[in-house]
Amino acid sequence: MSRILLVVVVLLATAGAVVAYGDPAQIARAKNTVSELLNRRAAARAVQISRGQAGEFALRAKINGVNAPMVIDTGATSVVLTYETAKAIGLPLELLEYDVDVETAGGHTKAARLTLDRLAIGKLVERSVPALVVPHGQMKTNLLGMSFLDRLESWEVRSDRLMLHGYP
């Protein structure tokens, strides 16, 4: 909703500048001011992650308000939590049904589907994020997969830095 409101405000401001001024120099200044504001807002919704010694992009996320270590995995269709992390977050593990086939680095296992109320990576916050939980001992780390990354405006790797860009 706030994205739509922002676009409407920008369009109205630009149209107002054209009508009110009719002066190309004034219009260019108005355009630059609006662009500057949008760029500042976009920069505030970006997170930079440095590559670890083993080549991975590891980070600390907040899942439903609880800190959790994660590794970016673009090969993972979903966010995947270890049983231990899910328990620490307070997810209802006794109600989960482990009926999803998954392939992990350790081999084949079953996982349970759930939805995370809130997943935050720095200033990037997504709500109602689909995720999976694997049984106790099946994985050593949580994976930040495509069910989160697909919600971003973009993400890119440059040298030893991963940039995550949220929508303004």
FENHUQUI-V711424 format. One record per backbone hydrogen bond with DSSP energy under -1.0 kcal/mol. CO is the residue of the C=O (numbers start at 0). NH is the residue of the N-H. E is the energy in kcal/mol with one decimal. If there is no record, write none. Layout:
co & nh & e
CO & NH & E
CO & NH & E
This chain:
co & nh & e
0 & 4 & -2.2
1 & 5 & -2.1
2 & 6 & -2.1
3 & 7 & -2.4
4 & 8 & -2.4
5 & 9 & -2.4
6 & 10 & -2.5
7 & 11 & -2.6
8 & 12 & -2.6
9 & 13 & -2.4
10 & 14 & -2.7
11 & 15 & -2.6
12 & 16 & -2.1
13 & 17 & -2.1
14 & 18 & -2.3
15 & 19 & -2.9
16 & 20 & -2.2
22 & 26 & -2.5
23 & 27 & -2.3
24 & 28 & -2.1
25 & 29 & -2.5
26 & 30 & -2.6
27 & 31 & -2.4
28 & 32 & -2.4
29 & 33 & -2.4
30 & 34 & -2.7
31 & 35 & -2.6
32 & 36 & -2.2
33 & 37 & -2.4
34 & 38 & -2.7
35 & 39 & -2.4
36 & 40 & -2.1
37 & 41 & -2.5
38 & 42 & -2.4
39 & 43 & -1.6
42 & 45 & -1.1
44 & 165 & -3.5
46 & 163 & -3.0
48 & 161 & -3.0
51 & 54 & -1.8
55 & 51 & -4.2
56 & 71 & -2.6
58 & 69 & -2.7
60 & 67 & -2.6
61 & 119 & -2.6
62 & 65 & -2.1
65 & 62 & -3.0
67 & 60 & -3.1
69 & 58 & -2.6
70 & 143 & -2.7
72 & 75 & -1.5
75 & 145 & -2.9
78 & 131 & -2.3
79 & 142 & -2.9
80 & 133 & -2.1
81 & 85 & -2.4
82 & 86 & -2.3
83 & 87 & -2.1
84 & 88 & -2.2
85 & 90 & -2.4
90 & 92 & -2.3
91 & 94 & -1.6
92 & 95 & -1.0
96 & 98 & -1.6
99 & 110 & -2.2
101 & 108 & -2.4
103 & 106 & -1.6
106 & 103 & -3.0
108 & 101 & -2.7
110 & 99 & -2.4
111 & 132 & -2.0
113 & 130 & -2.7
115 & 128 & -2.1
116 & 127 & -1.4
117 & 63 & -3.0
118 & 125 & -2.6
119 & 61 & -2.4
120 & 123 & -2.3
123 & 120 & -2.9
125 & 118 & -2.9
128 & 115 & -3.1
130 & 113 & -2.0
131 & 80 & -3.1
132 & 111 & -2.6
134 & 137 & -2.0
141 & 70 & -2.0
142 & 79 & -2.1
142 & 144 & -1.0
143 & 72 & -2.1
144 & 147 & -1.7
144 & 148 & -1.9
145 & 149 & -2.5
147 & 150 & -1.7
148 & 151 & -1.5
153 & 164 & -3.0
155 & 162 & -3.1
157 & 160 & -1.9
159 & 50 & -2.5
160 & 157 & -2.8
161 & 48 & -2.7
162 & 155 & -2.1
163 & 46 & -2.5
164 & 152 & -1.6
164 & 153 & -1.8
